[in-house]
Amino acid sequence: MTPAVPATSSRALPHPPREEIRLEAVLHALSDPLRLRIVRELAADGDELTCSQFVLPVTKSTSTHHFRVLREAGVIRQVYRGTAKMNGLRRDDLDGLFPGLLDALLAAAERQAARLGTTGRTGP
């Protein structure tokens, strides 16, 4: 994987530029069920969510790892707003690079959740 763009301050987080987002990194990031749940929730919300808005069945350090994998793959953008770390789906970048991929994956995840009788949602 190509190194991420360096952070410009101690609070800025590194993200890959659009032109360096790789399909295999995106697919790897979305291959984990928990990371796919995070992306599904971001897509359903359509806006940015704080890390604390996700109710994940793992420790805080494991949650941090999952968010980092998504960010480094170029799937999400994380920015600090005050003390909150905001997470947003990089839909425009992903749709521009891989047209239809995100929608197809989200639809497949929705069908799977319906088939298995789970919602896949992470919040209340």
Contact map, one row per residue, 1 for C-alpha under 8 A:
1110000000000000000001001000000000000000000000000000000000000000000000000000000000000000000000000000000000000000000000000000
1111000000000001000100000000000000000000000000000000000000000000000000000000000000000000000000000000000000000000000000000000
1111100000000001000000000000000000000000000000000000000000000000000000000000000000000000000000000000000000000000000000000000
0111110000000111100000000000000000000000000000000000000000000000000000010000000000000000000000000000000000000000000000000000
0011111000000111100000000000000000000000000000000000000000000000000000000000000000000000000000000000000000000000000000000000
0001111100001110000000000000000000000000000000000000000000000000000000000000000000000000000000000000000000000000000000000000
0000111111111100000000000000000000000000000000000000000000000000000000000000000000000000000000000000000000000000000000000000
0000011111011000000000000000000000000000000000000000000000000000000000000000000000000000000000000000000000000000000000000000
0000001111110000000000000000000000000000000000000000000000000000000000000000000000000000000000000000000000000000000000000000
0000001111111000000000000000000000000000000000000000000000000000000000000000000000000000000000000000000000000000000000000000
0000001011111000000000000000000000000000000000000000000000000000000000000000000100000000000000000000000000000000000000000000
0000001111111100000000000000000000000000000000000000000000000000000000000000001100000000000000000000000000000000000000000000
0000011101111110000000000000000000000000000000000000000000000000000000000000011000000000000000000000000000000000000000000000
0001111000011111000000000000000000000000000000000000000000000000000000010000000000000000000000000000000000000000000000000000
0001110000001111100000000000000000000000000000000000000000000000000000110100100000000000000000000000000000000000000000000000
0111100000000111110110000000000000000000000000000000000000000000000000011100000000000000000000000000000000000000000000000000
0001100000000011111110000000000000000000000000000000000000000000000000000100000000000000000000000000000000000000000000000000
0000000000000001111110000000000000000000000000000000000000000000000000000100000000000000000010000000000000000000000000000000
0000000000000000111110000000000000000000000000000000000000000000000000000000000000000000000000000000000000000000000000000000
0100000000000001111111000000000000000000000000000000000000000000000000000000000000000000000000000000000000000000000000000000
0000000000000001111111101100000000000000000000000000000000000000000000001100000000000000000000000000000000000000000000000000
1000000000000000000111111100000000000000000000000000000000000000000000001000000000000000000000000000000000000000000000000000
0000000000000000000011111110000000000000000000000000000000000000000000000000000000000000000000000100000000000000000000000000
0000000000000000000001111111000000000000000000000000000000000000000000000000000000000000000000000000000000000000000000000000
1000000000000000000011111111100000000000000000000000000000000000000000001000000000000000000000000000000000000000000000000000
0000000000000000000011111111110000000000000000000000000000000000000001001110000000000000000000000000000000000000000000000000
0000000000000000000000111111111000000000000000000000000000000000000000000000000000000000000000000000000000000000000000000000
0000000000000000000000011111111100000000000000000000000000000000000000000000000000000000000000000000000000000000000000000000
0000000000000000000000001111111100110000000000000000000000000000000011001010000000000000000000000000000000000000000000000000
0000000000000000000000000111111110110000000000000000000000000000000001000000000000000000000000000000000000000000000000000000
0000000000000000000000000011111110110000000000000000000000000000000000000000000000000000000000000000000000000000000000000000
0000000000000000000000000001111111110000000000000000000000000000000000000000000000000000000000000000000000000000000000000000
0000000000000000000000000000011111111000000000000000000000000000000000000000000000000000000000000000000000000000000000000000
0000000000000000000000000000000111111100000000000000000100000000010000000000000000000000000000000000000000000000000000000000
0000000000000000000000000000111111111110000000000000000000000000011001000000000000000000000000000000000000000000000000000000
0000000000000000000000000000111111111111000000000000000000000000000000000000000000000000000000000000000000001000000000000000
0000000000000000000000000000000011111111100000000000000000000000000000000000000000000000000000000000000000000000000000011100
0000000000000000000000000000000001111111110000000000010000000000000000000000000000000000000000000000000000000000000000001100
0000000000000000000000000000000000111111111000000000000000000000000000000000000000000000100000000000000000000000000000000000
0000000000000000000000000000000000011111111100000000000000000000000000000000000000000000000000000000000001000000000000011000
0000000000000000000000000000000000001111111110000000000000000000000000000000000000000000000000000000000000000000000000001100
0000000000000000000000000000000000000111111111111000000000000000000000000000000000000011100000000000000000000000000000000000
0000000000000000000000000000000000000011111111100000000000000000000000000000000000000000100000000000000000000000000000000000
0000000000000000000000000000000000000001111111000000000000000000000000000000000000000000000000000000000000000000000000000000
0000000000000000000000000000000000000000111111110000000000000000000000000000000000000000000000000000000000000000000000000000
0000000000000000000000000000000000000000011111110000000000000000000000000000000000000000100000000000000000000000000000000000
0000000000000000000000000000000000000000011011111000000000000000000000000000000000000001100000000000000000000000000000000000
0000000000000000000000000000000000000000010011111100000000000000000000000000000000000111100000000000000000000000000000000000
0000000000000000000000000000000000000000010000111110100000000000000000000000000000000111000000000000000000000000000000000000
0000000000000000000000000000000000000000000000011111110000000000000000000000000000011110000000000000000000000000000000000000
0000000000000000000000000000000000000000000000001111110000000000000000000000000000011110000000000000000000000000000000000000
0000000000000000000000000000000000000000000000000111111000000000000000000000000000000000000000000000000000000000000000000000
0000000000000000000000000000000000000000000000001111111000000000000000000000000000000000000000000000000000000000000000000010
0000000000000000000000000000000000000100000000000111111100000000000000000000000000000000000000000000000000000000000000000110
0000000000000000000000000000000000000000000000000001111110000000000000000000000000000000000000000000000000000000000000000111
0000000000000000000000000000000001000000000000000000011111100010000000000000000000000000000000000000000000000000000000000100
0000000000000000000000000000000000000000000000000000001111100000000000000000000000000000000000000000000000000000000000000000
0000000000000000000000000000000000000000000000000000000111110110000000000000000000000000000000000000000000000000000000000000
0000000000000000000000000000000000000000000000000000000111111110000000000000000000000000000000000000000000000000000000000000
0000000000000000000000000000000000000000000000000000000001111111000000000000000000000000000000000000000000000000000000000000
0000000000000000000000000000000000000000000000000000000000111111100000000000000000000000000000000000000000000000000000000000
0000000000000000000000000000000000000000000000000000000001111111110000000000000000000000000000000000000000000000000000000000
0000000000000000000000000000000000000000000000000000000101111111111000000000000000000000000000000000000000000000000000000000
0000000000000000000000000000000000000000000000000000000000011111111100000000000000000000000000000000000000000000000000000000
0000000000000000000000000000000000000000000000000000000000001111111110000000000000000000000000000000000000000000000000000000
0000000000000000000000000000000001100000000000000000000000000111111111000000000000000000000000000000000000000000000000000000
0000000000000000000000000000000000100000000000000000000000000011111111100000000000000000000000000000000000000000000000000000
0000000000000000000000000000000000000000000000000000000000000001111111110000000000000000000000000000000000000000000000000000
0000000000000000000000000000100000000000000000000000000000000000111111111000000000000000000000000000000000000000000000000000
0000000000000000000000000100110000100000000000000000000000000000011111111111000000000000000000000000000000000000000000000000
0000000000000010000000000000000000000000000000000000000000000000001111111111110000000000000000000000000000000000000000000000
0001000000000111000000000000000000000000000000000000000000000000000111111110000000000000000000000000000000000000000000000000
0000000000000001000011001100100000000000000000000000000000000000000011111111000000000000000000000000000000000000000000000000
0000000000000011110010000100000000000000000000000000000000000000000001111111100000000000010000000000000000000000000000000000
0000000000000000000000000100100000000000000000000000000000000000000001111111100000000000111001000000000000000000000000000000
0000000000000000000000000000000000000000000000000000000000000000000001101111110000000011110000000000000000000000000000000000
0000000000000010000000000000000000000000000000000000000000000000000000100111111000000011110000000000000000000000000000000000
0000000000001000000000000000000000000000000000000000000000000000000000100001111100001111000000000000000000000000000000000000
0000000000011000000000000000000000000000000000000000000000000000000000000000111110001110000000000000000000000000000000000000
0000000000110000000000000000000000000000000000000000000000000000000000000000011111111100000000000000000000000000000000000000
0000000000000000000000000000000000000000000000000000000000000000000000000000001111111100000000000000000000000000000000000000
0000000000000000000000000000000000000000000000000000000000000000000000000000000111110000000000000000000000000000000000000000
0000000000000000000000000000000000000000000000000000000000000000000000000000000111111000000000000000000000000000000000000000
0000000000000000000000000000000000000000000000000110000000000000000000000000000111111100000000000000000000000000000000000000
0000000000000000000000000000000000000000000000000110000000000000000000000000011110111110000000000000000000000000000000000000
0000000000000000000000000000000000000000000000011110000000000000000000000000011110011111000000000000000000000000000000000000
0000000000000000000000000000000000000000010000011110000000000000000000000001111000001111100000000000000000000000000000000000
0000000000000000000000000000000000000000010000111000000000000000000000000001110000000111110000000000000000000000000000000000
0000000000000000000000000000000000000010011001110000000000000000000000000011100000000011111000000000000000000000000000000000
0000000000000000000000000000000000000000000000000000000000000000000000000111100000000001111111000000000000000000000000000000
0000000000000000000000000000000000000000000000000000000000000000000000000010000000000000111111100000010000000000000000000000
0000000000000000000000000000000000000000000000000000000000000000000000000000000000000000011111110000000000000000000000000000
0000000000000000010000000000000000000000000000000000000000000000000000000000000000000000011111111000000000000000000000000000
0000000000000000000000000000000000000000000000000000000000000000000000000010000000000000011111111110110000000000000000000000
0000000000000000000000000000000000000000000000000000000000000000000000000000000000000000001111111111110000000000000000000000
0000000000000000000000000000000000000000000000000000000000000000000000000000000000000000000111111110000000000000000000000000
0000000000000000000000000000000000000000000000000000000000000000000000000000000000000000000011111110000000000000000000000000
0000000000000000000000100000000000000000000000000000000000000000000000000000000000000000000001111111110000000000000000000000
0000000000000000000000000000000000000000000000000000000000000000000000000000000000000000000001111111110000000000000000000000
0000000000000000000000000000000000000000000000000000000000000000000000000000000000000000000000100111111100000000000000000000
0000000000000000000000000000000000000000000000000000000000000000000000000000000000000000000001100111111110000000000000000000
0000000000000000000000000000000000000000000000000000000000000000000000000000000000000000001001100111111111000000000000000000
0000000000000000000000000000000000000000000000000000000000000000000000000000000000000000000000000001111111100000000000000000
0000000000000000000000000000000000000000000000000000000000000000000000000000000000000000000000000001111111110000000000000000
0000000000000000000000000000000000000000000000000000000000000000000000000000000000000000000000000000111111111000000000000000
0000000000000000000000000000000000000001000000000000000000000000000000000000000000000000000000000000011111111100000000000000
0000000000000000000000000000000000000000000000000000000000000000000000000000000000000000000000000000001111111110000000000000
0000000000000000000000000000000000000000000000000000000000000000000000000000000000000000000000000000000111111111000000000000
0000000000000000000000000000000000010000000000000000000000000000000000000000000000000000000000000000000011111111100000000000
0000000000000000000000000000000000000000000000000000000000000000000000000000000000000000000000000000000001111111110000110000
0000000000000000000000000000000000000000000000000000000000000000000000000000000000000000000000000000000000111111111000000000
0000000000000000000000000000000000000000000000000000000000000000000000000000000000000000000000000000000000011111111100000000
0000000000000000000000000000000000000000000000000000000000000000000000000000000000000000000000000000000000001111111111110000
0000000000000000000000000000000000000000000000000000000000000000000000000000000000000000000000000000000000000111111111100000
0000000000000000000000000000000000000000000000000000000000000000000000000000000000000000000000000000000000000011111111000000
0000000000000000000000000000000000000000000000000000000000000000000000000000000000000000000000000000000000000001111111000000
0000000000000000000000000000000000000000000000000000000000000000000000000000000000000000000000000000000000000000111111100000
0000000000000000000000000000000000000000000000000000000000000000000000000000000000000000000000000000000000000000111111110000
0000000000000000000000000000000000000000000000000000000000000000000000000000000000000000000000000000000000000100110011111000
0000000000000000000000000000000000001001000000000000000000000000000000000000000000000000000000000000000000000100100001111100
0000000000000000000000000000000000001101100000000000000000000000000000000000000000000000000000000000000000000000000000111110
0000000000000000000000000000000000001100100000000000011100000000000000000000000000000000000000000000000000000000000000011111
0000000000000000000000000000000000000000000000000000111000000000000000000000000000000000000000000000000000000000000000001111
0000000000000000000000000000000000000000000000000000001000000000000000000000000000000000000000000000000000000000000000000111
